Amino acid sequence: MSVHTEVKKITTHQLQMMKSRGEKISMLTAYDYSMAKIIDAAGIDIILVGDSASNVMAGNETTLPITLDQMIYHTNSVTKAVKRAFVVADMPFGTYQGDSHEALRSAVRLMKEAAAHAVKMEGGSEIKESVDRVLSAGVPVMGHLGLTPQSIYKFGTYSVRAREEEEAQKLLEDAYVLQACGCFAIVLEKIPSELAKKVAEEIKIPIIGIGAGQDVDGQVLVVHDMLGINKEFKPRFLRRYADLHTIMTEAVQQYITDVRNKDFPNEKECY
Ligand code: KIV
């Protein structure tokens, strides 16, 4: 298997070059130091400190409850571990939508207090002012269109977005808006592959898909899902690369047995 593992920091410029060379961009989430260290050393291009931390780390039903302080905590843990990957921090719900000045303050906190390299915001033309203001301060912005989980109560369901012509057209227009603002990349979540292909062909900045098919510039998954730590979440787009749920359960059960049987610690494990 050939992956890029040399320690040369990934930049927005390199991501753009990867798109122009037709090299696929790999992206995974991480929320803590130990996981970030493993996936960075493995050669991932982008680490997303996603607000999916709200589900995966905190056990919330949606991404809405996570706070800016909590995102700063997770992002700070990740950036301390990373030597090569480009680290993008999600702007949590309620910290950028209504007020572009608040958006800038939130982004600045993620950059200053957590050493993020960029921020991600969900939405298109509705958040243009916030995207513009954050970019004007020199903070790279990644867009996020399609299924935007912060709007789950508006959508009412996590099913595929933009199947209808009107929504598909709006999504393409929003991608143009984000590109014109100066975003360095856009995530497309859970939309038909044909639409994602069209966006990736027309839009010049990298398009990263999750449930958006093969014909985009890169892929992103939630690390706990692709490692099989989380068993319950099984959408069609998810490929499991390991069954850590079983491996971890068996390891813990073995430990319990060893403690109960006085097999642990043994002589070599004592001082
Ligand atoms: O928060 C997250 O993990 C995300 C990805 C699903 C793209 O936004």
py3Dmol code that shows the C-alpha trace and the ligand (Angstrom):
import py3Dmol

protein = """\
ATOM      1  CA  MET A   1       0.000   0.000   0.000  1.00  0.00           C
ATOM      2  CA  SER A   2       1.410   3.401  -0.958  1.00  0.00           C
ATOM      3  CA  VAL A   3       0.513   6.415   1.198  1.00  0.00           C
ATOM      4  CA  HIS A   4       2.239   9.776   1.677  1.00  0.00           C
ATOM      5  CA  THR A   5       3.943   9.564   5.057  1.00  0.00           C
ATOM      6  CA  GLU A   6       6.867  11.991   4.660  1.00  0.00           C
ATOM      7  CA  VAL A   7       6.616  14.915   7.086  1.00  0.00           C
ATOM      8  CA  LYS A   8       5.833  17.754   4.719  1.00  0.00           C
ATOM      9  CA  LYS A   9       2.903  19.796   5.932  1.00  0.00           C
ATOM     10  CA  ILE A  10      -0.228  19.767   3.809  1.00  0.00           C
ATOM     11  CA  THR A  11      -1.411  23.232   2.779  1.00  0.00           C
ATOM     12  CA  THR A  12      -4.439  24.587   0.925  1.00  0.00           C
ATOM     13  CA  HIS A  13      -2.137  25.136  -2.053  1.00  0.00           C
ATOM     14  CA  GLN A  14      -1.132  21.460  -2.056  1.00  0.00           C
ATOM     15  CA  LEU A  15      -4.773  20.382  -1.840  1.00  0.00           C
ATOM     16  CA  GLN A  16      -5.531  22.535  -4.883  1.00  0.00           C
ATOM     17  CA  MET A  17      -2.566  21.001  -6.707  1.00  0.00           C
ATOM     18  CA  MET A  18      -3.843  17.524  -5.838  1.00  0.00           C
ATOM     19  CA  LYS A  19      -7.144  18.368  -7.508  1.00  0.00           C
ATOM     20  CA  SER A  20      -5.434  19.671 -10.625  1.00  0.00           C
ATOM     21  CA  ARG A  21      -3.248  16.526 -10.830  1.00  0.00           C
ATOM     22  CA  GLY A  22      -6.289  14.283 -10.290  1.00  0.00           C
ATOM     23  CA  GLU A  23      -4.842  12.915  -7.016  1.00  0.00           C
ATOM     24  CA  LYS A  24      -7.556  11.994  -4.527  1.00  0.00           C
ATOM     25  CA  ILE A  25      -7.581  13.734  -1.138  1.00  0.00           C
ATOM     26  CA  SER A  26      -8.104  11.614   2.002  1.00  0.00           C
ATOM     27  CA  MET A  27      -9.815  13.113   5.030  1.00  0.00           C
ATOM     28  CA  LEU A  28     -10.940  11.629   8.363  1.00  0.00           C
ATOM     29  CA  THR A  29     -12.299  13.062  11.564  1.00  0.00           C
ATOM     30  CA  ALA A  30     -10.419  13.027  14.866  1.00  0.00           C
ATOM     31  CA  TYR A  31     -11.318  14.577  18.182  1.00  0.00           C
ATOM     32  CA  ASP A  32      -8.470  13.612  20.496  1.00  0.00           C
ATOM     33  CA  TYR A  33      -4.666  13.482  20.678  1.00  0.00           C
ATOM     34  CA  SER A  34      -4.146   9.707  20.468  1.00  0.00           C
ATOM     35  CA  MET A  35      -6.408   9.109  17.456  1.00  0.00           C
ATOM     36  CA  ALA A  36      -5.054  12.178  15.648  1.00  0.00           C
ATOM     37  CA  LYS A  37      -1.489  10.935  16.173  1.00  0.00           C
ATOM     38  CA  ILE A  38      -2.287   7.580  14.572  1.00  0.00           C
ATOM     39  CA  ILE A  39      -4.133   8.901  11.535  1.00  0.00           C
ATOM     40  CA  ASP A  40      -1.635  11.707  10.930  1.00  0.00           C
ATOM     41  CA  ALA A  41       1.290   9.271  11.046  1.00  0.00           C
ATOM     42  CA  ALA A  42      -0.619   6.965   8.689  1.00  0.00           C
ATOM     43  CA  GLY A  43      -0.543   9.740   6.095  1.00  0.00           C
ATOM     44  CA  ILE A  44      -4.015  11.294   6.024  1.00  0.00           C
ATOM     45  CA  ASP A  45      -4.197  14.618   4.126  1.00  0.00           C
ATOM     46  CA  ILE A  46      -6.886  16.435   6.121  1.00  0.00           C
ATOM     47  CA  ILE A  47      -8.064  15.876   9.688  1.00  0.00           C
ATOM     48  CA  LEU A  48     -11.496  17.272  10.419  1.00  0.00           C
ATOM     49  CA  VAL A  49     -12.272  18.039  14.035  1.00  0.00           C
ATOM     50  CA  GLY A  50     -15.930  17.570  13.225  1.00  0.00           C
ATOM     51  CA  ASP A  51     -18.845  18.688  15.312  1.00  0.00           C
ATOM     52  CA  SER A  52     -19.769  15.005  14.993  1.00  0.00           C
ATOM     53  CA  ALA A  53     -17.787  14.961  18.268  1.00  0.00           C
ATOM     54  CA  SER A  54     -21.174  15.869  19.698  1.00  0.00           C
ATOM     55  CA  ASN A  55     -22.498  12.421  18.672  1.00  0.00           C
ATOM     56  CA  VAL A  56     -19.373  10.306  18.789  1.00  0.00           C
ATOM     57  CA  MET A  57     -17.609  11.674  21.865  1.00  0.00           C
ATOM     58  CA  ALA A  58     -20.452  13.149  23.913  1.00  0.00           C
ATOM     59  CA  GLY A  59     -23.313  10.795  23.001  1.00  0.00           C
ATOM     60  CA  ASN A  60     -25.710  13.522  21.864  1.00  0.00           C
ATOM     61  CA  GLU A  61     -28.369  12.683  19.293  1.00  0.00           C
ATOM     62  CA  THR A  62     -27.414  15.620  17.034  1.00  0.00           C
ATOM     63  CA  THR A  63     -24.470  17.938  16.424  1.00  0.00           C
ATOM     64  CA  LEU A  64     -26.392  20.925  17.755  1.00  0.00           C
ATOM     65  CA  PRO A  65     -25.442  20.886  21.460  1.00  0.00           C
ATOM     66  CA  ILE A  66     -21.647  21.035  21.061  1.00  0.00           C
ATOM     67  CA  THR A  67     -20.224  24.388  22.155  1.00  0.00           C
ATOM     68  CA  LEU A  68     -17.361  26.506  20.848  1.00  0.00           C
ATOM     69  CA  ASP A  69     -15.400  25.847  24.060  1.00  0.00           C
ATOM     70  CA  GLN A  70     -15.824  22.096  23.542  1.00  0.00           C
ATOM     71  CA  MET A  71     -14.718  22.365  19.892  1.00  0.00           C
ATOM     72  CA  ILE A  72     -11.671  24.346  21.030  1.00  0.00           C
ATOM     73  CA  TYR A  73     -10.839  21.600  23.538  1.00  0.00           C
ATOM     74  CA  HIS A  74     -11.084  18.851  20.877  1.00  0.00           C
ATOM     75  CA  THR A  75      -9.220  20.864  18.233  1.00  0.00           C
ATOM     76  CA  ASN A  76      -6.423  21.726  20.634  1.00  0.00           C
ATOM     77  CA  SER A  77      -5.972  18.037  21.498  1.00  0.00           C
ATOM     78  CA  VAL A  78      -5.765  17.175  17.782  1.00  0.00           C
ATOM     79  CA  THR A  79      -3.403  19.933  16.658  1.00  0.00           C
ATOM     80  CA  LYS A  80      -0.895  18.979  19.378  1.00  0.00           C
ATOM     81  CA  ALA A  81      -0.615  15.528  17.786  1.00  0.00           C
ATOM     82  CA  VAL A  82      -0.418  16.497  14.119  1.00  0.00           C
ATOM     83  CA  LYS A  83       2.821  16.885  12.176  1.00  0.00           C
ATOM     84  CA  ARG A  84       1.663  16.657   8.566  1.00  0.00           C
ATOM     85  CA  ALA A  85      -2.107  16.816   8.019  1.00  0.00           C
ATOM     86  CA  PHE A  86      -4.109  19.987   7.414  1.00  0.00           C
ATOM     87  CA  VAL A  87      -6.446  20.420  10.412  1.00  0.00           C
ATOM     88  CA  VAL A  88      -9.934  21.827   9.841  1.00  0.00           C
ATOM     89  CA  ALA A  89     -12.174  22.644  12.822  1.00  0.00           C
ATOM     90  CA  ASP A  90     -15.945  22.697  12.537  1.00  0.00           C
ATOM     91  CA  MET A  91     -17.639  25.923  13.588  1.00  0.00           C
ATOM     92  CA  PRO A  92     -20.423  24.702  15.892  1.00  0.00           C
ATOM     93  CA  PHE A  93     -24.106  25.497  15.444  1.00  0.00           C
ATOM     94  CA  GLY A  94     -24.989  29.019  16.540  1.00  0.00           C
ATOM     95  CA  THR A  95     -21.485  30.475  16.334  1.00  0.00           C
ATOM     96  CA  TYR A  96     -21.557  31.872  12.785  1.00  0.00           C
ATOM     97  CA  GLN A  97     -24.968  31.781  11.096  1.00  0.00           C
ATOM     98  CA  GLY A  98     -26.647  34.972  12.234  1.00  0.00           C
ATOM     99  CA  ASP A  99     -23.834  37.426  12.709  1.00  0.00           C
ATOM    100  CA  SER A 100     -20.637  37.649  10.661  1.00  0.00           C
ATOM    101  CA  HIS A 101     -18.803  39.477  13.470  1.00  0.00           C
ATOM    102  CA  GLU A 102     -19.567  36.586  15.803  1.00  0.00           C
ATOM    103  CA  ALA A 103     -18.425  34.211  13.055  1.00  0.00           C
ATOM    104  CA  LEU A 104     -15.069  35.954  12.911  1.00  0.00           C
ATOM    105  CA  ARG A 105     -14.718  35.913  16.711  1.00  0.00           C
ATOM    106  CA  SER A 106     -15.498  32.166  16.752  1.00  0.00           C
ATOM    107  CA  ALA A 107     -13.031  31.409  13.953  1.00  0.00           C
ATOM    108  CA  VAL A 108     -10.309  33.492  15.606  1.00  0.00           C
ATOM    109  CA  ARG A 109     -10.764  31.541  18.856  1.00  0.00           C
ATOM    110  CA  LEU A 110     -10.382  28.234  16.985  1.00  0.00           C
ATOM    111  CA  MET A 111      -7.201  29.522  15.313  1.00  0.00           C
ATOM    112  CA  LYS A 112      -5.642  31.223  18.381  1.00  0.00           C
ATOM    113  CA  GLU A 113      -6.683  28.932  21.238  1.00  0.00           C
ATOM    114  CA  ALA A 114      -6.671  25.609  19.363  1.00  0.00           C
ATOM    115  CA  ALA A 115      -4.163  26.187  16.539  1.00  0.00           C
ATOM    116  CA  ALA A 116      -6.620  25.073  13.825  1.00  0.00           C
ATOM    117  CA  HIS A 117      -5.424  25.565  10.255  1.00  0.00           C
ATOM    118  CA  ALA A 118      -8.898  26.299   8.861  1.00  0.00           C
ATOM    119  CA  VAL A 119     -12.584  26.240   9.801  1.00  0.00           C
ATOM    120  CA  LYS A 120     -15.628  24.588   8.242  1.00  0.00           C
ATOM    121  CA  MET A 121     -19.129  26.080   8.049  1.00  0.00           C
ATOM    122  CA  GLU A 122     -22.377  24.532   6.834  1.00  0.00           C
ATOM    123  CA  GLY A 123     -24.485  26.321   4.232  1.00  0.00           C
ATOM    124  CA  GLY A 124     -24.308  28.403   1.058  1.00  0.00           C
ATOM    125  CA  SER A 125     -25.611  31.855   0.178  1.00  0.00           C
ATOM    126  CA  GLU A 126     -27.308  32.204   3.614  1.00  0.00           C
ATOM    127  CA  ILE A 127     -23.921  32.342   5.368  1.00  0.00           C
ATOM    128  CA  LYS A 128     -22.025  34.243   2.664  1.00  0.00           C
ATOM    129  CA  GLU A 129     -21.439  37.303   4.862  1.00  0.00           C
ATOM    130  CA  SER A 130     -19.898  35.170   7.614  1.00  0.00           C
ATOM    131  CA  VAL A 131     -17.727  33.255   5.141  1.00  0.00           C
ATOM    132  CA  ASP A 132     -16.534  36.543   3.616  1.00  0.00           C
ATOM    133  CA  ARG A 133     -15.660  38.077   6.972  1.00  0.00           C
ATOM    134  CA  VAL A 134     -13.776  35.011   8.227  1.00  0.00           C
ATOM    135  CA  LEU A 135     -11.857  34.796   4.952  1.00  0.00           C
ATOM    136  CA  SER A 136     -11.056  38.505   5.096  1.00  0.00           C
ATOM    137  CA  ALA A 137      -9.118  37.815   8.306  1.00  0.00           C
ATOM    138  CA  GLY A 138      -6.975  35.269   6.477  1.00  0.00           C
ATOM    139  CA  VAL A 139      -8.660  32.195   7.925  1.00  0.00           C
ATOM    140  CA  PRO A 140      -9.150  29.456   5.304  1.00  0.00           C
ATOM    141  CA  VAL A 141     -12.759  28.272   5.072  1.00  0.00           C
ATOM    142  CA  MET A 142     -14.079  24.892   3.975  1.00  0.00           C
ATOM    143  CA  GLY A 143     -17.740  24.860   2.884  1.00  0.00           C
ATOM    144  CA  HIS A 144     -20.262  22.076   3.553  1.00  0.00           C
ATOM    145  CA  LEU A 145     -23.343  21.513   1.371  1.00  0.00           C
ATOM    146  CA  GLY A 146     -25.947  18.784   0.859  1.00  0.00           C
ATOM    147  CA  LEU A 147     -26.924  17.076   4.088  1.00  0.00           C
ATOM    148  CA  THR A 148     -25.860  19.654   6.650  1.00  0.00           C
ATOM    149  CA  PRO A 149     -26.484  18.027  10.050  1.00  0.00           C
ATOM    150  CA  GLN A 150     -26.776  21.369  11.888  1.00  0.00           C
ATOM    151  CA  SER A 151     -30.059  21.855   9.943  1.00  0.00           C
ATOM    152  CA  ILE A 152     -31.470  18.443  10.839  1.00  0.00           C
ATOM    153  CA  TYR A 153     -34.602  19.867  12.449  1.00  0.00           C
ATOM    154  CA  LYS A 154     -35.325  21.801   9.239  1.00  0.00           C
ATOM    155  CA  PHE A 155     -34.776  18.710   7.043  1.00  0.00           C
ATOM    156  CA  GLY A 156     -36.534  16.354   9.486  1.00  0.00           C
ATOM    157  CA  THR A 157     -34.513  13.358   8.235  1.00  0.00           C
ATOM    158  CA  TYR A 158     -30.951  12.259   7.493  1.00  0.00           C
ATOM    159  CA  SER A 159     -31.922  10.940   4.042  1.00  0.00           C
ATOM    160  CA  VAL A 160     -30.212  11.829   0.734  1.00  0.00           C
ATOM    161  CA  ARG A 161     -30.430  15.542  -0.191  1.00  0.00           C
ATOM    162  CA  ALA A 162     -30.822  17.327  -3.529  1.00  0.00           C
ATOM    163  CA  ARG A 163     -32.595  14.547  -5.410  1.00  0.00           C
ATOM    164  CA  GLU A 164     -35.058  17.122  -6.766  1.00  0.00           C
ATOM    165  CA  GLU A 165     -33.980  19.499  -9.533  1.00  0.00           C
ATOM    166  CA  GLU A 166     -34.675  22.671  -7.532  1.00  0.00           C
ATOM    167  CA  GLU A 167     -32.528  21.644  -4.562  1.00  0.00           C
ATOM    168  CA  ALA A 168     -29.802  20.313  -6.877  1.00  0.00           C
ATOM    169  CA  GLN A 169     -29.713  23.655  -8.719  1.00  0.00           C
ATOM    170  CA  LYS A 170     -29.507  25.561  -5.412  1.00  0.00           C
ATOM    171  CA  LEU A 171     -26.648  23.322  -4.274  1.00  0.00           C
ATOM    172  CA  LEU A 172     -24.675  23.990  -7.463  1.00  0.00           C
ATOM    173  CA  GLU A 173     -25.296  27.744  -7.123  1.00  0.00           C
ATOM    174  CA  ASP A 174     -24.164  27.607  -3.489  1.00  0.00           C
ATOM    175  CA  ALA A 175     -20.966  25.835  -4.547  1.00  0.00           C
ATOM    176  CA  TYR A 176     -20.290  28.711  -6.962  1.00  0.00           C
ATOM    177  CA  VAL A 177     -20.981  31.225  -4.167  1.00  0.00           C
ATOM    178  CA  LEU A 178     -18.521  29.496  -1.816  1.00  0.00           C
ATOM    179  CA  GLN A 179     -15.909  29.288  -4.565  1.00  0.00           C
ATOM    180  CA  ALA A 180     -16.339  32.997  -5.386  1.00  0.00           C
ATOM    181  CA  CYS A 181     -15.964  33.880  -1.683  1.00  0.00           C
ATOM    182  CA  GLY A 182     -12.588  32.136  -1.703  1.00  0.00           C
ATOM    183  CA  CYS A 183     -13.275  28.877   0.169  1.00  0.00           C
ATOM    184  CA  PHE A 184     -10.415  26.407  -0.317  1.00  0.00           C
ATOM    185  CA  ALA A 185     -12.646  23.289  -0.505  1.00  0.00           C
ATOM    186  CA  ILE A 186     -16.218  22.102  -0.080  1.00  0.00           C
ATOM    187  CA  VAL A 187     -17.621  18.974   1.601  1.00  0.00           C
ATOM    188  CA  LEU A 188     -20.655  17.458  -0.142  1.00  0.00           C
ATOM    189  CA  GLU A 189     -22.635  15.168   2.139  1.00  0.00           C
ATOM    190  CA  LYS A 190     -25.126  12.509   1.074  1.00  0.00           C
ATOM    191  CA  ILE A 191     -26.210  13.664  -2.370  1.00  0.00           C
ATOM    192  CA  PRO A 192     -26.644  11.759  -5.659  1.00  0.00           C
ATOM    193  CA  SER A 193     -23.301  10.808  -7.281  1.00  0.00           C
ATOM    194  CA  GLU A 194     -24.273  12.428 -10.592  1.00  0.00           C
ATOM    195  CA  LEU A 195     -24.797  15.800  -8.932  1.00  0.00           C
ATOM    196  CA  ALA A 196     -21.538  15.519  -6.969  1.00  0.00           C
ATOM    197  CA  LYS A 197     -19.703  14.696 -10.215  1.00  0.00           C
ATOM    198  CA  LYS A 198     -21.151  17.785 -11.888  1.00  0.00           C
ATOM    199  CA  VAL A 199     -20.101  19.996  -8.963  1.00  0.00           C
ATOM    200  CA  ALA A 200     -16.569  18.543  -8.924  1.00  0.00           C
ATOM    201  CA  GLU A 201     -16.243  19.070 -12.669  1.00  0.00           C
ATOM    202  CA  GLU A 202     -17.540  22.651 -12.687  1.00  0.00           C
ATOM    203  CA  ILE A 203     -16.041  23.940  -9.450  1.00  0.00           C
ATOM    204  CA  LYS A 204     -12.294  24.555  -9.415  1.00  0.00           C
ATOM    205  CA  ILE A 205     -11.642  24.051  -5.688  1.00  0.00           C
ATOM    206  CA  PRO A 206     -11.421  20.523  -4.190  1.00  0.00           C
ATOM    207  CA  ILE A 207     -14.748  18.797  -3.553  1.00  0.00           C
ATOM    208  CA  ILE A 208     -14.650  16.239  -0.741  1.00  0.00           C
ATOM    209  CA  GLY A 209     -17.501  13.745  -0.596  1.00  0.00           C
ATOM    210  CA  ILE A 210     -19.195  11.708   2.108  1.00  0.00           C
ATOM    211  CA  GLY A 211     -21.938   9.635   0.558  1.00  0.00           C
ATOM    212  CA  ALA A 212     -21.420  11.584  -2.668  1.00  0.00           C
ATOM    213  CA  GLY A 213     -19.928   8.870  -4.861  1.00  0.00           C
ATOM    214  CA  GLN A 214     -16.588   8.305  -6.550  1.00  0.00           C
ATOM    215  CA  ASP A 215     -16.345  11.262  -8.943  1.00  0.00           C
ATOM    216  CA  VAL A 216     -15.251  13.924  -6.460  1.00  0.00           C
ATOM    217  CA  ASP A 217     -11.752  15.060  -5.472  1.00  0.00           C
ATOM    218  CA  GLY A 218     -11.564  13.300  -2.126  1.00  0.00           C
ATOM    219  CA  GLN A 219     -13.436  11.373   0.546  1.00  0.00           C
ATOM    220  CA  VAL A 220     -14.163  11.946   4.225  1.00  0.00           C
ATOM    221  CA  LEU A 221     -15.489   9.543   6.866  1.00  0.00           C
ATOM    222  CA  VAL A 222     -16.014   9.720  10.606  1.00  0.00           C
ATOM    223  CA  VAL A 223     -13.090   7.754  12.021  1.00  0.00           C
ATOM    224  CA  HIS A 224     -15.126   5.890  14.654  1.00  0.00           C
ATOM    225  CA  ASP A 225     -17.477   4.679  11.909  1.00  0.00           C
ATOM    226  CA  MET A 226     -14.784   3.484   9.489  1.00  0.00           C
ATOM    227  CA  LEU A 227     -12.867   1.724  12.270  1.00  0.00           C
ATOM    228  CA  GLY A 228     -16.024  -0.090  13.340  1.00  0.00           C
ATOM    229  CA  ILE A 229     -15.983   1.306  16.893  1.00  0.00           C
ATOM    230  CA  ASN A 230     -19.521   2.494  16.413  1.00  0.00           C
ATOM    231  CA  LYS A 231     -21.668  -0.492  15.386  1.00  0.00           C
ATOM    232  CA  GLU A 232     -25.108   1.100  15.216  1.00  0.00           C
ATOM    233  CA  PHE A 233     -24.508   3.617  12.408  1.00  0.00           C
ATOM    234  CA  LYS A 234     -24.551   1.800   9.058  1.00  0.00           C
ATOM    235  CA  PRO A 235     -25.472   4.023   6.130  1.00  0.00           C
ATOM    236  CA  ARG A 236     -24.877   2.660   2.621  1.00  0.00           C
ATOM    237  CA  PHE A 237     -21.880   4.974   2.035  1.00  0.00           C
ATOM    238  CA  LEU A 238     -19.930   3.685   5.037  1.00  0.00           C
ATOM    239  CA  ARG A 239     -17.139   1.170   4.459  1.00  0.00           C
ATOM    240  CA  ARG A 240     -15.797  -0.430   7.644  1.00  0.00           C
ATOM    241  CA  TYR A 241     -12.034  -0.977   7.526  1.00  0.00           C
ATOM    242  CA  ALA A 242     -11.825  -2.696  10.910  1.00  0.00           C
ATOM    243  CA  ASP A 243     -14.032  -4.190  13.577  1.00  0.00           C
ATOM    244  CA  LEU A 244     -12.594  -2.402  16.587  1.00  0.00           C
ATOM    245  CA  HIS A 245     -15.834  -2.880  18.496  1.00  0.00           C
ATOM    246  CA  THR A 246     -15.226  -6.636  18.602  1.00  0.00           C
ATOM    247  CA  ILE A 247     -11.463  -6.315  19.130  1.00  0.00           C
ATOM    248  CA  MET A 248     -11.915  -3.876  22.021  1.00  0.00           C
ATOM    249  CA  THR A 249     -14.742  -5.852  23.613  1.00  0.00           C
ATOM    250  CA  GLU A 250     -12.695  -9.060  23.526  1.00  0.00           C
ATOM    251  CA  ALA A 251      -9.641  -7.284  24.953  1.00  0.00           C
ATOM    252  CA  VAL A 252     -11.662  -5.836  27.828  1.00  0.00           C
ATOM    253  CA  GLN A 253     -13.299  -9.229  28.510  1.00  0.00           C
ATOM    254  CA  GLN A 254      -9.883 -10.916  28.554  1.00  0.00           C
ATOM    255  CA  TYR A 255      -8.607  -8.283  31.008  1.00  0.00           C
ATOM    256  CA  ILE A 256     -11.602  -8.832  33.301  1.00  0.00           C
ATOM    257  CA  THR A 257     -11.002 -12.603  33.196  1.00  0.00           C
ATOM    258  CA  ASP A 258      -7.281 -12.170  33.923  1.00  0.00           C
ATOM    259  CA  VAL A 259      -7.966  -9.867  36.886  1.00  0.00           C
ATOM    260  CA  ARG A 260     -10.592 -12.228  38.305  1.00  0.00           C
ATOM    261  CA  ASN A 261      -8.318 -15.265  37.847  1.00  0.00           C
ATOM    262  CA  LYS A 262      -5.337 -13.408  39.361  1.00  0.00           C
ATOM    263  CA  ASP A 263      -3.462 -13.893  36.046  1.00  0.00           C
ATOM    264  CA  PHE A 264      -2.837 -10.167  35.842  1.00  0.00           C
ATOM    265  CA  PRO A 265      -0.408  -8.832  36.864  1.00  0.00           C
ATOM    266  CA  ASN A 266       2.146 -11.632  36.616  1.00  0.00           C
ATOM    267  CA  GLU A 267       5.641 -11.586  38.119  1.00  0.00           C
ATOM    268  CA  LYS A 268       7.200  -9.698  35.198  1.00  0.00           C
ATOM    269  CA  GLU A 269       4.564  -7.007  35.477  1.00  0.00           C
ATOM    270  CA  CYS A 270       5.390  -6.290  39.143  1.00  0.00           C
ATOM    271  CA  TYR A 271       8.140  -4.142  40.743  1.00  0.00           C
TER     272      TYR A 271
END
"""
ligand_1 = """\
8
KIV
O -18.742 16.713 11.687
C -18.382 15.899 10.825
O -17.868 14.803 11.111
C -18.568 16.265 9.428
C -18.274 15.226 8.395
C -19.347 14.222 8.356
C -18.028 15.827 7.063
O -18.947 17.356 9.140
"""
view = py3Dmol.view(width=600, height=400)
view.addModel(protein, "pdb")
view.setStyle({"model": 0}, {"cartoon": {"style": "trace"}})
view.addModel(ligand_1, "xyz")
view.setStyle({"model": 1}, {"stick": {}})
view.zoomTo()
view.show()
